[in-house]
């Protein structure tokens, strides 16, 4: 039973409300002055729940003799900051409302108050979460079969994008619900079907992209991002900030969207498809060059770093952007910043005002560092032990990091923002054995090397890499990709690595979270 403290110097007039609320299942405790109310609130701090002495909400009259309503409000908030207080007053004076709001009241009601207003207020401030949760669960139950049908019948990338949007929506809405396991099961089902679809269609998709014209926008992949989302803005004379957040999933974008919406409005939100492997060396280099990895290696061998080389795999991004502009005979100047730490981000913020170049590119590696540190740190695993916690950590980072200030400042200066990523991540759970030679790469979601051997039916092999635009380190090299929540481990020390990597967020393989990723164009509200 929910318990209400009602503070009013005219207690006798409350009897009709008390009877009404009792019939609705509430218990009402009254106090005729602020001192008594404060004593009752202070008592509840030391009382146990078994004594049923705690209050769920306070209704507080503003105009009382002795300690006023506003003074009582201040003292209640000092003793019990989380206790919702609803101010009830005859006055509509603006300064009283502002003062009450400044003291963080939950609501404000003007006398005379009818019972239905009181009941609505209780549902809003005591029962809102359970009402919302029940409605969300009911809506998901009704949509569950429709989503399953979408998964079973999906035959185009546009349909898979719609599935990822739908699943992400329910991931967010059900993250604190007992039905959370159902959406997780449905995502598992979706990823299994998506992997089979990719295995059947990936070669044809890449071939189609290699022969498609610039105006063919029916399928946007990594190598199309600049041409599809950035060049048209430059053609209109807009000053563009392209922000590439490494390891950024669609659900993470939806998590930080409300914060970005404080200073940007969405002009166009879409998703694009990352190439395989869903790893920086391949996907991000494809974005900045406008080429498939094999094309980069053949056309600009000085900018391609092989898997086995010790050089940083993404050190030539700025040079690759220049090659893209040169090939399309574009004369725009551009700035490029890679941000790995807060101090440098603050320096970039300081430089924005003086920027004259129409194209400005910033690469943010925080999410990538977060996923890697989560793998290596026990504490970080505890902080982000599932997708909901991972999203929460992303939101906390964005809210308190210089990145938030960077984008706010860009909006003030009139930059059109293109926000995207090179690939997403997925939480891996199941280790599968793979046999490979000693020169095989170390990524646990994909392998490239000679004589790859894995018995799992969920592994997608590319035996002829050149057909999908991938380079071959050796003549007999092939690629193997994990699907869904699987990850590779070698037979020696299999159990150790299976336990070490289980429930970590990884990338490189095939899943909706890794391949179907956000591409959003935003317009500053200050414009």
C-alpha positions in Angstrom: 0.0 0.0 0.0 1.3 3.4 -0.9 1.6 5.9 1.9 0.9 9.6 1.6 1.8 12.4 4.0 -0.7 15.3 3.6 0.3 18.6 5.3 -2.5 21.2 5.7 -3.5 23.4 8.6 -7.2 22.7 7.7 -7.0 18.9 8.3 -10.8 18.6 8.8 -11.3 19.6 5.2 -9.2 16.7 3.9 -11.6 14.0 5.1 -13.4 13.5 1.7 -10.0 13.1 0.0 -8.8 10.7 2.7 -11.9 8.5 2.2 -11.6 8.6 -1.6 -7.9 7.7 -1.5 -8.5 4.9 1.1 -11.0 3.4 -1.4 -8.3 3.5 -4.0 -5.9 1.6 -1.8 -3.8 4.4 -0.3 -3.0 5.2 3.3 -3.1 8.9 4.2 -1.2 10.4 7.2 -2.0 14.0 8.0 -0.1 16.8 9.7 -1.5 20.2 10.5 1.8 22.1 10.5 5.3 22.1 9.1 7.0 21.1 12.4 4.8 17.9 12.8 5.4 17.1 9.1 9.1 17.4 9.4 9.1 15.1 12.5 7.2 12.4 10.6 9.6 12.6 7.7 12.6 12.4 9.9 11.1 9.4 11.7 10.7 7.6 8.5 14.4 7.8 7.8 15.1 5.5 10.7 12.0 3.3 10.5 12.1 -0.1 8.7 9.9 -0.9 5.8 8.3 -3.6 8.0 6.9 -0.9 10.2 5.3 0.6 7.1 6.5 4.0 8.3 7.9 5.3 5.0 6.1 7.8 2.8 5.9 7.6 -0.9 4.8 11.2 -1.5 4.0 14.4 0.4 1.1 16.8 -0.4 2.1 20.2 1.1 -0.1 23.2 1.6 1.9 26.4 0.7 0.0 28.8 3.0 0.2 27.7 6.6 0.8 29.5 9.9 4.2 29.1 11.6 6.5 27.3 9.3 5.3 28.1 5.8 4.9 25.6 3.0 8.1 26.8 1.3 10.1 26.6 4.5 8.7 23.1 5.2 9.6 22.1 1.7 13.2 23.2 2.2 13.5 21.2 5.4 11.9 18.1 3.9 14.3 18.2 1.0 17.2 18.6 3.4 16.2 15.5 5.4 14.9 13.4 2.5 16.0 14.8 -1.0 14.4 11.9 -3.0 10.9 12.1 -1.4 8.6 13.7 -4.0 6.7 16.7 -2.7 3.6 18.2 -4.4 2.9 21.8 -3.5 -0.8 22.8 -3.1 -1.6 26.5 -3.0 -4.3 29.1 -3.6 -1.7 31.5 -5.0 -0.7 31.7 -8.6 2.0 34.2 -8.1 4.9 33.5 -10.3 7.7 34.0 -7.7 6.1 31.4 -5.4 6.0 28.9 -8.3 9.6 29.6 -9.2 10.8 29.3 -5.7 9.0 26.0 -5.2 10.3 24.7 -8.5 13.8 25.8 -7.5 13.5 23.6 -4.4 12.7 20.7 -6.8 9.1 20.0 -6.1 7.6 17.1 -8.0 4.4 19.0 -9.0 2.3 22.1 -8.3 -1.5 22.1 -7.9 -3.8 25.1 -7.5 -6.8 25.0 -5.1 -9.5 23.9 -5.3 -8.1 20.5 -6.1 -10.5 17.7 -7.2 -9.9 14.0 -6.4 -9.1 13.0 -10.0 -6.2 15.5 -10.0 -4.9 14.0 -6.8 -5.2 10.5 -8.3 -3.5 11.5 -11.5 -0.7 13.1 -9.5 -0.2 9.9 -7.5 -0.1 7.7 -10.7 2.4 10.2 -12.2 4.8 10.3 -9.3 4.4 7.0 -7.6 3.2 4.5 -10.2 4.5 6.0 -13.4 7.4 3.5 -13.9 5.2 0.4 -13.3 2.4 1.8 -15.5 4.9 2.6 -18.3 6.6 -0.7 -17.9 3.4 -2.6 -18.1 2.3 -0.7 -21.2 5.7 -1.2 -22.9 5.6 -4.9 -22.1 2.1 -5.2 -23.5 3.1 -3.3 -26.7 6.1 -5.6 -27.1 3.9 -8.7 -26.7 1.7 -7.5 -29.4 4.6 -6.7 -31.7 6.7 -9.9 -31.0 5.2 -12.0 -33.7 5.5 -9.2 -36.3 9.2 -8.9 -35.5 9.7 -12.6 -35.8 8.0 -12.5 -39.2 10.3 -9.6 -40.3 13.3 -11.7 -39.3 12.1 -14.8 -41.1 11.3 -13.0 -44.3 14.0 -10.3 -44.6 15.6 -10.4 -48.0 17.1 -6.9 -48.5 19.5 -4.8 -46.5 16.8 -2.2 -46.0 14.7 -4.8 -44.3 17.6 -5.7 -42.0 18.1 -2.1 -41.2 14.5 -1.9 -40.2 14.9 -4.9 -38.0 18.0 -3.4 -36.3 16.0 -0.2 -35.6 13.1 -2.1 -34.2 15.3 -4.3 -32.0 17.3 -1.3 -30.7 14.0 0.4 -29.8 12.9 -2.5 -27.7 16.4 -3.0 -26.3 16.1 0.5 -24.9 12.5 0.3 -23.7 12.8 -3.1 -22.1 16.2 -2.8 -20.5 14.8 -2.7 -17.0 11.9 -5.0 -17.7 11.4 -8.7 -16.7 10.8 -9.3 -20.4 14.3 -8.3 -21.3 15.3 -11.9 -21.9 12.7 -12.1 -24.7 14.2 -9.3 -26.7 17.6 -10.8 -26.2 16.4 -14.1 -27.5 14.8 -12.3 -30.5 18.1 -10.5 -31.2 19.9 -13.8 -31.1 17.4 -15.2 -33.7 17.8 -12.1 -35.8 21.6 -12.3 -35.8 21.5 -16.0 -36.8 19.3 -15.2 -39.7 21.3 -12.1 -40.7 24.5 -14.1 -40.8 23.0 -16.6 -43.1 21.7 -13.8 -45.3 25.2 -12.2 -45.4 26.9 -15.5 -46.3 24.5 -15.9 -49.2 24.6 -12.3 -50.5 27.8 -10.6 -49.5 29.8 -11.4 -52.6 26.9 -10.2 -54.8 26.5 -7.0 -52.8 30.1 -6.1 -53.1 30.2 -6.9 -56.8 27.1 -4.7 -57.3 28.8 -1.8 -55.4 31.9 -2.1 -57.6 29.8 -1.6 -60.7 27.2 0.8 -59.4 27.3 4.5 -60.4 27.8 7.3 -57.9 24.0 8.1 -57.9 23.1 4.5 -56.9 22.2 5.1 -53.3 20.1 2.0 -52.7 22.9 0.5 -50.7 25.4 2.6 -48.7 28.5 0.8 -47.5 31.7 2.0 -45.9 33.3 3.2 -49.1 30.2 5.3 -50.0 29.9 7.3 -46.8 31.9 10.4 -47.9 30.3 10.5 -51.4 26.8 9.8 -50.0 26.7 12.0 -46.9 29.5 14.6 -47.1 30.0 15.6 -50.7 26.4 16.8 -51.3 26.7 19.1 -48.3 30.0 20.6 -49.6 28.3 21.1 -53.0 25.7 23.2 -51.2 28.4 25.4 -49.7 27.9 24.1 -46.1 30.7 23.9 -43.6 30.8 20.3 -42.5 32.1 18.6 -39.4 32.3 14.8 -40.0 32.5 13.1 -36.6 33.5 9.4 -36.7 33.1 7.7 -33.3 34.9 4.3 -33.4 32.9 1.2 -32.2 29.6 3.2 -32.1 26.4 1.1 -32.3 23.0 2.2 -33.4 21.6 1.8 -29.9 24.4 4.0 -28.5 23.5 6.7 -31.0 19.8 6.6 -29.8 21.1 6.8 -26.2 23.0 10.1 -26.7 20.6 11.5 -29.3 18.6 13.5 -26.6 21.8 15.3 -25.5 22.8 16.2 -29.1 19.3 17.4 -29.8 19.8 20.2 -27.3 21.8 22.1 -30.0 21.2 20.1 -33.2 18.1 19.0 -35.1 18.2 15.9 -37.2 18.0 16.6 -40.9 18.4 13.0 -42.0 18.9 9.8 -40.0 19.8 6.6 -41.8 21.9 3.5 -41.4 24.6 2.2 -43.6 26.3 -1.2 -43.9 29.9 -1.7 -42.8 32.1 -3.9 -45.0 33.8 -7.0 -43.7 35.8 -7.3 -41.6 34.1 -4.8 -39.3 37.4 -3.6 -38.1 39.2 -0.2 -38.2 41.9 -1.3 -40.6 39.3 -2.2 -43.2 36.1 -0.3 -42.5 37.4 3.1 -41.5 40.1 3.2 -44.2 37.3 2.4 -46.7 35.3 5.4 -45.4 38.2 7.9 -45.8 39.5 6.5 -49.1 36.1 5.7 -50.8 37.7 2.4 -51.8 37.6 -1.2 -50.8 40.6 -2.5 -49.0 42.0 -4.3 -52.0 41.7 -1.2 -54.1 43.6 0.8 -51.5 46.4 -1.7 -51.5 46.6 -1.7 -55.3 46.2 2.0 -55.9 48.1 3.4 -52.8 50.3 0.6 -51.5 52.2 3.1 -49.4 49.0 3.7 -47.3 48.1 0.0 -46.8 49.3 -1.8 -43.7 49.1 -5.6 -43.7 47.7 -7.6 -40.8 51.1 -8.8 -39.7 52.9 -5.5 -39.9 53.7 -3.7 -36.6 52.7 -0.3 -37.9 49.4 1.3 -36.7 46.7 0.1 -39.0 45.0 3.5 -39.3 47.9 5.9 -39.4 47.2 7.1 -43.0 43.6 8.3 -42.7 44.4 11.9 -43.5 46.4 10.9 -46.6 43.5 8.6 -47.7 41.0 11.5 -47.5 43.3 13.5 -49.8 43.4 10.7 -52.3 39.6 10.6 -52.3 39.3 14.3 -52.9 41.9 14.2 -55.7 40.2 11.3 -57.5 36.9 13.3 -57.6 38.8 16.5 -58.5 37.5 18.2 -55.5 39.5 21.2 -54.4 38.1 21.6 -50.8 40.7 22.1 -48.1 40.1 20.0 -45.0 41.2 19.6 -41.4 41.6 16.2 -39.7 41.9 15.5 -36.0 42.1 12.2 -34.2 41.2 12.6 -30.6 42.4 10.0 -28.1 42.4 12.1 -24.9 40.5 15.0 -23.3 43.3 17.6 -23.4 43.6 17.3 -27.2 39.8 17.6 -27.6 39.8 20.8 -25.7 42.5 22.1 -28.0 40.4 21.3 -31.1 37.4 23.1 -29.5 39.7 26.2 -29.2 40.6 25.9 -32.9 37.1 25.6 -34.3 36.3 29.3 -34.3 39.2 30.0 -36.7 38.5 27.2 -39.0 38.1 28.2 -42.7 38.1 24.8 -44.4 34.7 23.6 -45.5 35.5 20.0 -44.6 36.5 19.1 -41.0 36.9 15.5 -39.8 37.3 14.4 -36.2 37.8 10.8 -35.2 36.9 9.9 -31.6 38.4 6.8 -30.1 36.8 6.8 -26.7 34.2 4.0 -27.3 36.9 1.9 -28.8 39.1 2.4 -25.7 36.1 1.7 -23.6 35.5 -1.7 -25.2 39.1 -2.6 -25.0 39.5 -1.5 -21.4 36.4 -3.4 -20.5 38.0 -6.6 -21.9 41.2 -6.0 -19.9 39.9 -4.6 -16.7 37.8 -6.5 -14.1 36.4 -3.2 -12.8 35.3 -2.1 -16.2 33.6 -5.4 -16.8 31.6 -4.8 -13.6 30.7 -1.3 -14.7 29.5 -2.4 -18.2 28.4 -6.0 -17.6 25.7 -6.0 -20.3 24.3 -3.9 -23.2 22.2 -1.7 -20.9 25.2 -0.8 -18.7 27.4 -0.3 -21.8 24.9 2.2 -23.1 24.7 3.9 -19.7 28.5 4.2 -19.6 28.5 5.7 -23.1 25.9 8.3 -22.1 27.8 9.2 -19.0 31.0 9.6 -21.0 29.3 11.8 -23.6 27.6 14.0 -21.0 30.8 14.7 -19.1 33.4 14.6 -21.8 34.8 17.4 -23.9 33.1 15.7 -26.9 29.8 17.2 -25.8 31.3 20.6 -25.6 33.0 20.1 -29.0 29.7 19.3 -30.7 27.9 22.2 -28.9 30.6 24.6 -30.0 30.3 23.3 -33.6 26.6 24.0 -33.5 27.2 27.5 -32.3 29.6 28.1 -35.1 27.1 26.8 -37.7 28.8 23.5 -38.7 26.5 20.9 -40.3 27.3 17.7 -38.3 27.6 14.3 -39.9 27.8 11.8 -37.1 28.7 8.2 -37.9 31.1 5.3 -37.1 33.2 2.7 -38.9 31.6 -0.3 -37.2 29.8 -1.4 -34.1 30.5 -4.0 -31.5 28.7 -7.1 -30.1 28.9 -8.9 -26.8 30.5 -12.3 -27.4 29.5 -15.4 -25.4 30.5 -18.6 -27.2 34.0 -19.6 -28.0 34.6 -21.8 -31.1 37.9 -23.6 -31.9 39.8 -22.6 -35.0 43.1 -24.0 -36.3 45.4 -21.6 -38.1 49.1 -21.0 -38.8 51.3 -18.8 -36.6 51.0 -15.8 -38.9 47.2 -15.5 -38.5 45.9 -12.2 -37.1 44.9 -11.9 -33.5 41.3 -10.5 -33.8 38.9 -12.9 -32.2 35.9 -12.1 -34.4 37.7 -12.7 -37.8 40.8 -14.5 -39.0 42.9 -14.0 -42.1 45.6 -16.5 -42.9 46.5 -19.8 -44.5 44.8 -23.2 -43.9 42.1 -21.9 -41.6 40.1 -24.7 -40.2 36.9 -24.5 -38.1 34.1 -26.9 -37.7 31.5 -24.5 -36.5 28.5 -24.0 -38.9 28.2 -20.4 -37.8 31.5 -19.4 -39.3 31.5 -17.6 -42.7 34.5 -18.3 -44.9 35.7 -16.2 -47.8 38.0 -18.4 -49.8 38.5 -15.9 -52.6 39.1 -12.6 -50.9 39.7 -10.6 -54.0 36.1 -11.2 -55.1 34.9 -9.1 -52.2 37.6 -6.4 -52.4 39.9 -7.9 -49.7 43.6 -8.2 -50.0 45.4 -11.5 -49.7 48.6 -11.4 -47.5 49.5 -14.8 -49.2 48.3 -16.6 -52.3 46.4 -19.1 -50.2 45.0 -16.7 -47.6 41.3 -16.9 -46.7 39.1 -15.1 -44.3 36.9 -16.5 -41.6 34.2 -14.5 -39.7 32.3 -15.3 -36.6 28.6 -14.7 -36.5 26.2 -13.7 -33.7 27.9 -14.0 -30.3 30.6 -16.4 -31.3 34.4 -15.7 -31.0 37.5 -17.6 -32.0 39.9 -19.4 -29.7 42.8 -21.7 -30.4 42.8 -25.3 -29.1 45.8 -24.7 -26.9 44.6 -22.8 -23.8 41.1 -22.9 -25.2 39.3 -22.8 -21.8 41.4 -19.9 -20.5 40.7 -17.7 -23.5 37.1 -18.7 -23.7 36.6 -17.5 -20.1 38.7 -14.4 -20.6 36.8 -13.0 -23.6 33.3 -14.3 -22.7 30.9 -11.4 -22.3 33.3 -8.8 -23.7 32.3 -6.4 -26.5 34.2 -7.2 -29.7 34.1 -6.4 -33.4 35.3 -7.7 -36.7 32.6 -10.3 -37.4 29.0 -10.5 -38.6 26.1 -9.2 -36.5 23.5 -6.5 -36.9 25.2 -4.5 -34.1 28.6 -4.5 -36.0 27.4 -4.1 -39.6 24.1 -2.0 -39.4 25.4 1.4 -38.1 24.2 5.0 -37.8 24.8 7.7 -40.3 23.1 11.0 -39.2 23.1 14.5 -40.7 22.3 17.2 -38.2 21.6 20.9 -38.6 22.6 23.4 -35.8 19.6 25.0 -34.1 21.5 28.3 -34.1 21.4 28.5 -37.9 
